[in-house]
Each structure stands twice: as C-alpha cells, then as structure tokens.
Amino acid sequence: MSAEVTESAAETEAVGALLAAGLGPGDVVLVSGELGSGKTTLIRGACRALGVEGAIASPTFTIGRRYEGAVAVSHLDLYRLEDLGDEDPALLDDYLTPDAVAFVEWPEIARELRLRDRVRVARTVELRHAGGDRREIEIAPIA
C-alpha cells in the first residue's frame, strides 16, 4: 500500500481498519512515528475491525494491553523503555502469542529483543505529521 493522507482521527482509524482486514493470528505489525502522529488512533481502528469493543487506550505506562475480539489483539507501547538491555527477555512474551494479532508502537526500542527473529512481522507502518490534523501513513508488507 502506498502512503495515505488522512484529514482526521476518524480517517486514521479507517486506515487502521483496512490494515486489520489483512491480518490474522500470529501477525505482528510494527508501528513507528513521532509522538502524537496517530499511532494509537490507527491501532484503535484496527482493533475495532478485529471485533474489540470498549475503551482502547495507549498502554504507554503498562507496556501492553490485551483485548478480546473476533481474534485476540495485543497492543504494546515501548516508548518508556529506553533500553531493554536490563529487562527480562520474556517481557513481551505474554503479548506476542500465536493466537493474537499484535501491534507494537516504538518497535525501534526493542532491537535488542530481535523481534523480527522471534515473531512473524506482517506489516510495518510509519505515521508522519502532515500539518494540522493531517497524517501521512505508509504501510509496507514484509516480503
């Protein structure tokens, strides 16, 4: 998929819903972008499309959240973990499971955990501010 430009949070959620349509259990999506670029908004749209009901919030202070829907969904936010070198290597194991679709915000922080060696990365997503409420979203499948 090429870059999409959205004009509102609702449009960003709609892109997340389209992203979710191609995902299944065991898939991991790495979601990058600066603070406030719409990562959680995009993931909220994907969660809704995967059947998750109720509040969907950024797990910044808890590292991860697990939601039940048509398929289980894990949402990880690694922003507060500046360096995973001192963390238990199994820190993310409860979230990165074969029965769930997982979204990982700030995946660059987890390089030491070698995510790409441990899970099936299905897509990478890059969000960028494009002025005002506009966002540019680039979704790339993994070859």
Phi and psi in degrees as a GROMACS rama.xvg file:
@    title "Ramachandran Plot"
@    xaxis  label "Phi"
@    yaxis  label "Psi"
@TYPE xy
-82.2965  -179.466  SER-2
-66.6852  134.774  ALA-3
-107.839  144.517  GLU-4
-114.098  125.383  VAL-5
-110.125  153.707  THR-6
-108.414  -7.24705  GLU-7
-157.634  168.014  SER-8
-61.4957  -38.8776  ALA-9
-62.37  -39.7039  ALA-10
-68.5364  -36.2628  GLU-11
-65.7914  -40.8404  THR-12
-61.8536  -38.3388  GLU-13
-63.4804  -37.3392  ALA-14
-64.8986  -39.7773  VAL-15
-60.2663  -39.2913  GLY-16
-64.3166  -41.0963  ALA-17
-63.3926  -39.9778  LEU-18
-59.4917  -44.9193  LEU-19
-62.6765  -28.6128  ALA-20
-59.2984  -26.3291  ALA-21
-99.6672  12.7902  GLY-22
-110.584  153.754  LEU-23
-144.302  175.328  GLY-24
-51.395  135.995  PRO-25
92.7772  -13.5986  GLY-26
-77.0148  141.586  ASP-27
-123.35  134.367  VAL-28
-116.215  123.376  VAL-29
-93.6738  120.744  LEU-30
-116.406  113.559  VAL-31
-114.291  156.882  SER-32
155.998  156.274  GLY-33
-70.1071  169.416  GLU-34
-54.002  136.303  LEU-35
74.8525  13.051  GLY-36
-84.4934  -6.55162  SER-37
106.2  16.5323  GLY-38
-58.5906  -51.2767  LYS-39
-67.0782  -34.98  THR-40
-62.447  -45.7422  THR-41
-60.3208  -45.1991  LEU-42
-65.515  -36.0881  ILE-43
-59.1195  -44.5861  ARG-44
-62.2275  -40.102  GLY-45
-64.6561  -43.0456  ALA-46
-60.5484  -44.5418  CYS-47
-58.9396  -44.1598  ARG-48
-65.1183  -25.5546  ALA-49
-90.4698  9.12188  LEU-50
90.9999  11.5846  GLY-51
-79.4444  130.671  VAL-52
-111.994  165.088  GLU-53
86.7654  -175.295  GLY-54
-67.991  138.824  ALA-55
-127.378  111.326  ILE-56
-124.83  160.116  ALA-57
-64.6796  132.27  SER-58
-88.9065  33.9183  PRO-59
-51.6258  -42.0732  THR-60
-91.569  -9.07348  PHE-61
-114.91  -1.79262  THR-62
74.3511  -46.7048  ILE-63
-150.396  157.306  GLY-64
-133.982  150.523  ARG-65
-122.607  131.937  ARG-66
-121.999  148.511  TYR-67
-103.956  136.476  GLU-68
-153.429  -150.202  GLY-69
-59.8685  -30.7653  ALA-70
-136.522  148.466  VAL-71
-65.1419  145  ALA-72
-129.134  130.09  VAL-73
-108.46  137.106  SER-74
-126.803  112.529  HIS-75
-111.5  141.765  LEU-76
-130.538  110.228  ASP-77
-95.9933  10.5855  LEU-78
-54.117  -42.841  TYR-79
-77.868  -7.91527  ARG-80
-96.8809  86.2949  LEU-81
-59.7706  -36.9646  GLU-82
-145.248  120.457  ASP-83
-85.9731  1.01838  LEU-84
-58.0118  -31.7402  GLY-85
-93.0476  -2.10114  ASP-86
-88.1107  157.057  GLU-87
-62.7183  128.817  ASP-88
-57.7003  -22.9013  PRO-89
-90.129  9.73483  ALA-90
-50.3925  -38.4789  LEU-91
-99.9565  -1.77488  LEU-92
-59.1174  -33.3877  ASP-93
-69.4951  -17.5609  ASP-94
-102.196  -32.9944  TYR-95
-95.9056  76.4609  LEU-96
-116.967  155.768  THR-97
-68.6499  -13.8748  PRO-98
-93.4305  0.198969  ASP-99
-126.098  152.311  ALA-100
-87.9879  133.501  VAL-101
-121.974  138.211  ALA-102
-115.996  127.459  PHE-103
-118.837  109.863  VAL-104
-83.0722  144.9  GLU-105
59.5121  48.6424  TRP-106
-64.6951  -22.8312  PRO-107
-61.5937  -23.7857  GLU-108
-69.6063  -25.3114  ILE-109
-94.1375  18.2297  ALA-110
-53.371  -39.3578  ARG-111
-62.4013  -24.8212  GLU-112
-83.5107  -5.36392  LEU-113
51.4568  53.8911  ARG-114
-52.3899  -43.2521  LEU-115
-64.2448  -21.7649  ARG-116
-85.7551  -19.0531  ASP-117
-103.048  -22.9329  ARG-118
-135.513  168.701  VAL-119
-92.5592  100.578  ARG-120
-78.1864  114.982  VAL-121
-89.2233  -34.6554  ALA-122
-150.798  154.668  ARG-123
-119.32  144.111  THR-124
-129.805  134.984  VAL-125
-123.931  123.683  GLU-126
-110.591  140.22  LEU-127
-135.702  143.513  ARG-128
-64.4769  139.147  HIS-129
-127.995  24.2498  ALA-130
94.6775  131.564  GLY-131
58.7109  -131.33  GLY-132
-89.7599  4.12701  ASP-133
-77.5289  141.503  ARG-134
-133.191  142.841  ARG-135
-105.746  127.066  GLU-136
-124.198  122.239  ILE-137
-115.468  122.654  GLU-138
-115.034  125.546  ILE-139
-122.035  128.294  ALA-140
-74.5161  153.941  PRO-141
-90.1449  128.278  ILE-142
